[in-house]
Amino acid sequence: MAKSDQPPKQLLHLVFGGELDSLDGITFRDLQGLDVVGIYPNYAEAHAAWKAAAQKSVDNALMRYFVVHLHRLLDPAHPET
């Protein structure tokens, strides 16, 4: 199989969020209530999901969503973004 015929490498990203205790940190008020939006195969899709989730909670200043680069945790020796 030629290199161009191979599917793109999966660079998994997790999108999740929840309400924080305060605006000064990243301690969640309720760990059981975290909103796990999903796991995505690349940053572009994760960013779109993050943006959509964040926009739904725009009226709550303590609600925050994050993108976690799972691929960096799974393979820390591999420097891809």
N, C-alpha and C positions, 0 to 999 in steps of 0.2 A: 504494500500500500504506500503510495507516494505521500510525502509529508503534507502536501496540500489537500489530500483526500481524507486526512485524519480530522475527527471532530475537534473543536476547540477544547483546550484543557479546562477542566472544571476548577474554578476558583471560588469555592463555597463561601457564602456570606449569610450570617444570621441577622435578622431584623427583629428587635424586640423593644419594649418600652414599659413604662409604668410611672406611677406618681411618686415624686421624690419627697423626702422629709423637708427639705429646704432648697432654696435656689443656690446655696453655697456649696453643695456637694452632690454626690451621686449615690446616696443611700436611699433605697426604695422604701416607701411607706408600708407596702404590703407585698411581700414576695409571692404569696399565693395568688395575688391579683395581677401579676405581670402579664402583659399582652405579647405573646410570641406570634409575630406576624408571619414568619416563615423563613425558610432557607432557600437561597437563590444561587444559581450557577455562576453568576458573575456580578461585578460591582454595579454595573448599569441597571440591572434588574432590581438589585437590592436597594439602590438609591431611589428608584421610582417607588418601590414599596414603602421605604422610609418616609419619603415626602408625602405620600398619600396618607399614611397613618398619622404623621405629625400634623398635617393640615386638618384632620378630623378633630384633633384635640387642641386646636389653637386657642380656645377660650380658657383653658386650664394652664396657668403659668407653671405649675409644678409637674405637668406631664411631659416626659421626655422619651424620645425614641433614639435608638442607637443601631449602628451597623457594626457587627463584629466580623472581622476577617478570619473566618474559621480555617481557611486554607493555611494561614500563617501559624495557627495553633497546631494543625495536623502535621505540617511539614516545616518546622521553623528554619531548616537549613536552606529552603528554597526561597529566594528573595523576590518572587513575583509580587506585584501589587494586588 
